C-alpha cells in the first residue's frame, strides 16, 4: 500500500447538498452545472438505475508552464460557462477566467494556473477535463436525478477583489492559491 503525501485539504463546514433533475434525451448528453466544480454523490435515472458518467473533456493544445491562455477544440460541442470554472489537465487544476466563445467548438481560454495549490506545469496536447460538466453514458433517456456538492472558486469560498486578496494574503498566506492571487 502506498502512502499519499503532499495533498491539499480544506474543510467545508455545514456545506449544503444540491439536487438537480436533468432531462436526458439521448446517450452521451451533457449536464453543465453553474458552479466552478462539482462533486457528484449519486445519479439515478427514471428507469430506476444508477446512471454512469464521466467528466466532460475538451482537447487542448500543448501548454507551457507560464501560459495564461490555452487554445482548445471541444469536438462535439461540449457545453461550457463563459468563465469562472475549473479545468483539470494532468494533475493541475486551472481556473478558467474567460472563453473567447463558450458556444464555439474552438477558441481560446484565459486562465489562472495552479488553482487550489496544484503546481503549474507544461502539458502535452490532449484532454482537459471540465470540473463542472459531466457526460451521461448510460443508454437510457428521461429524467436523471443528481445529488451533488458544489465547490467555491476559492478555498475560502469568496471571490475577492485583487485588493482584498492581497490584504487577506498578508493575514494568512495559506488561503490564496494560483499565480494571479499573490501570497506576498
N, C-alpha and C positions, 0 to 999 in steps of 0.2 A: 504494500500500500504506500502511495506517495503522499507526502505532506505538502499541502499548498501553502506557500509563503508569499508575502508581499501583496496581499489583497487589500482593497479599499472597502471600508464599511461606513455606514451611517444609519442611524435609527429613524424610523418613520413612526412616530408615536401617534396613536389614535387615527391612523390613516384609513380613510373610508374605502370600502369596496365599491366598484361600479358595476352596473348591469346594463348590457346593451342587447337589443334584438336587431339582427340584420336579416334582410330578406335576400336569400341566396337564389339566384336564377339559374346558375349552372356551376358545374365543377370548375374549380380554379378561379372563382370570383374573389375579389379582394375586399377587405374591410379596412378602412382608413380611420384611425382614431384622431381626435383633435387634441392630442396630448403629445409631449415630446417623446415619451417612451411608455410602453405598457408591459405589464407582466400578466399573462393570461393564466387564470386559475383553472377554469374549465370551459368547455364549449360543447353544447348539445344541439342536436337537430330536432325538428318536429317529428321526424320519423322515429325518434326515440333512441338515438345512439350518440356516442361521442363523435364529434367532428375532429378531423385531423387537419393540421395547419402547419405552415412554415412561415418564417419571416419573409416579407416581400423583398425582392432583390433587384437592384439596377446594376448595370455594367459600367464601371468607371475606368478611365484611362489611368496609366501609371501616375502615382502621386509622390512628389518629393517631400522630404521631411518638413520643410518650411512652407510648403504650398498653402495658400489661403483660398484658392479656387480649385474646383475639381470638375473636369469635363465628364459627362455621363451620356449613356443611352439606356433608356428603360425598356426597349424592345416592344413588348406588347401593351404598353400604356399603363405601367404601374402608377397608381394614384399617389400624389404627394401633397403636402401642405406647401404654402408659399415660403415657409421658413420656420425656425424655432422647433426643430425636432432633432433627434439623434440618429446617426448613421454609424454602423459598425463595419470597419474594414480590418480584417485580421483581428488583432487584439486591441485596436484603438477605437474609442468612441469619439465621434466627430460631431460637433454642434453645427448643424446647417442653419445659417442665418437667412439665406435668401436663395431663390431659384430663378433663373432667367425666365422660365415659363413652366410652371408646375403642371400644365396640361400637355406639354410637348413631350415627344419621345426622346429628344436630345436637347442638351443645353449645358449650362454651367452652374454649379453651386458655389456660393460664397460661404466659407466655413471658418470655424474656430477649431483649431486642432487640440487634441489631448484633453477631452472633456472628462470629468469625474476622476481625475487623477491618473488616467491612462497615459501612455507615452506616445508622443508624435514619432512616427517612423515613416520611412519610404515604403511604398506598396507597389507591387506589380499590378498591371491592368487585370481586372477581374471583377468579382461580385462585391457589392456593398449592400449591407442588409439594413433596411429601414426598421427602426425600433418601435414604430407606431403604426405599422401596416402589416397585415397578415394575408396570406393566400389560403383559402379554404380548399382542401384537397379531396374530400370525400365526394363520391359520385352520388349526390343527392341534391334536392332542391327544397325550398321552403324556408321558414324562419329558423335562424340559428341564434341560440341564446348564449351570451358570453358574459362570464363573470371575470372581472379583471381589476387590477390596480394600476393607476397611472402614476408615473414618477414626475416630479418637478424638473424643470430645466437645470436648476442649480441645486447643489446639495443642501443649501439652507432653505430651499423652497421659494426663494424670492428672485424675481427677475429685476435686479437692481441696476440703476444707472451707473456709469463709469465712476462718477464721483463717490457714490455710496459704496461701490465695490472697493475703491481704493481705501476709503476710511475703514471699512469692515476688514480688509486685509491687514491693516495696521493693528487692529484689535485682535484678530485671530487669523493668522496666515493659513491655517489649515482649512478654512471654509471655502475658498475660491479656487477653482481649477480651470486650466486652459490658458493658452498663451495670451488671450485678449484680456484676461482677468488677472492683472499682476498681483503678486503677493509681496512686493517690496515697495 
